[in-house]
Amino acid sequence: MTGHIARIRRYPIKSLGGEDMTAASLRAAHRLPGDRVWAMLTEAGERHAGDGPQPERWLPKSCFLRGVASATLQAVSGGWGEGVPEGSIRLSHPELPDLSFDPETEGARLLDWVAPLWPADKPAATRLVRGPTGWTDVNQPWVSILSLSSLRDLETRLGQPLGIERWRANLWVDGWEAYAEQDMIGQILTIGDVELRVTEAIGRCAATSANTETGRLDCDMPAALTEQFGHHQFGIYAEVVTGGEIALNDEIRP
């Protein structure tokens, strides 16, 4: 069964925005380049971050601002992209003016911009941090892979459009049978000379319940998945075993 890469996406800041890529260079035992480089640490997360200017180890998602605690964060879009000064990130939200800032030197501007989107009863954001590894939800250096066929089937089952943004995947594959990826755990996927070992299914949290255009909840996604399949998993993680270049429309084979 052959599929092809339909989308490649990275998320420069954990829980905020995201952008498409036409190609990427994968390295063995590394995440997708540019993915979750930055994250907004909270007051509660500071006690785990150490005394240095930047954390020296991977930190769990509970240390950061994230969509599960504020659905409206899911409506933020943007990234490095074209037309943005080198090194700067441009973000948009339907309820806020656009923001363009340099994460290396202007993290405080991002925190001020995000503040209206974060509940007052939650630990406040303290600083934008860059760690020794990407701030993905798992500490292993994996990439996430989802199937457009599975998404189309799920949209039909739930009777509503869901889109790709709420899932925050790195690679979207088209051409596989719906949910075929669930049976690929332990298998090697090949993209030309690149090899990816499928490690586990992705369990979904309530952040996926938010409509990414409005930032409002439009379902209970974990409950909906459980009702349909008996579990709340959607998509797979994979480890890069053999690195190399990948691009849109490349074939991907289990």
Buried (B, 14 or more C-beta within 10 A) or exposed (E): EEBBBBBBBBBBBBBBBBBEBEEBEBEEEBBBEBBBBBBBBBEBBBEEBEEEEEBEEBBEBEBBBBBBBBBBBBBBBBBBBEEBEEEBBBBEBEEBEEBBBBBEEBBEBBBEBBEEBBEEEEBBBBBBBBBEBBBBBBEEBBBBBBBBBBBEBBEEEBEEEBEBBBBBBBBBBBBBEBBBBBEBBEEBBBBBEBBBBBBBBBEBBBBBBBBBBBBEBBBEBBEBBBEBBEEBBBBBBBBBBBBBEBEBEBEBEB
